[in-house]
Amino acid sequence: MNRIAFVFTSAPHGSSGGREGLDALLATSALSDECGVFFIGDGVLQILPDQQPAAILSRHHAATFGVLALYDIERCYLCRESLARRGLLTQKNWLLAAEIMEPEALRRCLNDYDKIVTF
């Protein structure tokens, strides 16, 4: 079975990328237990707690990231540089447990996957 990496690079609201990526991830996890999730660039905002998308008339899909462990999706990574650029290095309460990695280590980890899907 192919190892599949899902890379989130866009902010959670304002486009459907995050919601569509999450739906694709959950659907794929039913077929493969080799899924990894990477949050890079504005994608780190996907799992930031206390989002209020109702203010922009958007659906709150980010809370669903919290159930990934129930789908046996446990390989989740945050880019340290992306967090630093957004002033989020001290943030501790993410919507899911994710390992914070330096960009170079993240790239090496991504190389271990057969397919990479970006949202």
N, C-alpha and C positions, 0 to 999 in steps of 0.2 A: 504494500500500500504506500502511496506517495505521502511524504510529509508536506503539509501545507501551512504556509505562514500567511497570516492576515495582518496587514500593516495599515494602521489608521494614521492618516496624515492631516486630516481636516478637522476643523472645530465641530463640536457636536450639533450645533443648530445653525440654521441659515441655508443648509442644503440637506439632501437626504442621504448623503454618503455614509454617515455614521450609522444610521438606522439600517440601511441596506447592507452594510458590512456586517453588522451584528446579526442580522437575519441570515446572511450567507454563512457566517461562522457557525451558528447554531445548527443550521441544516447540514453543513459539512461534517460537523462533529458526530452526527448520527451514522455517518459512513466511514469515518476515520478517527482513530484515537491518537493521531499524530498531528494535531493542530497546535500552532504557536500563535501568540497574539503580541504584536509590537505596536507601541504608541510612540510616534516620532513627530516632531514639529508641533503644529497645532493639535495633532492627534492626542497629545497628553491631556488635553482638556476634556476628552471623551469621558474619562473616569473621575473627573473632579466632582466631589460631593456638593450638595446644596445648590444645584443648578435650578433655575427658575424659568424654564422655557415657555410657560404659559404667558409670560409677559410679552412674548413676541408671537403668541398664538401657535406655538409649536408643541408637538407631542413629546413627553418626557420618556425617551427611550433609554437614556443613560443608566437608569437604575437596573435595567436588565443585565448589564455587565456583571452585577453582583451575583448572578446565578450561574456564571460560567463553571464554577467548581462542581455544581450539580450535574453538568454535562461532561465531567472529567476533563475539562480544559484547564490545565494547571500551569502551562508554560506561558507566562505573561511578563512582558518586559517594557520598561519605561526608559526613554533616552534621557540621561543625566543632563546633557547639554541643552536639550529642549526645555527641560524643567528650569534650568538656570536662566535661560533667556526670557522665561515667562515669570520669573520670581517665585517659582513653586518648589524650590529645593527643600524648604522646611515643611512642606505639606506632608502630613502623616496619614490622614484618614481618607484613603482612596476608596472608590466603590468596589475594588477588588484587589487582592494581594498581587503585587507585581514587583519583579526584581528591577532595581534601578541599575542601568549599565552605561558605561562610557560608549560613545559612538563607535569606536573601533571594535570593541567587544560585541556590540550589537550587530555590526556587519559580519563578523565572523560567525556569530550565531545564525544569522539569516542564511549564510552560505550552506548550512546544514540542511536546509529545506529544499525539496524538489520543485515546489511551486510556490510562487509568491503572488498574492492577490492584494492590491492596494486600494484603499477607500479614502 
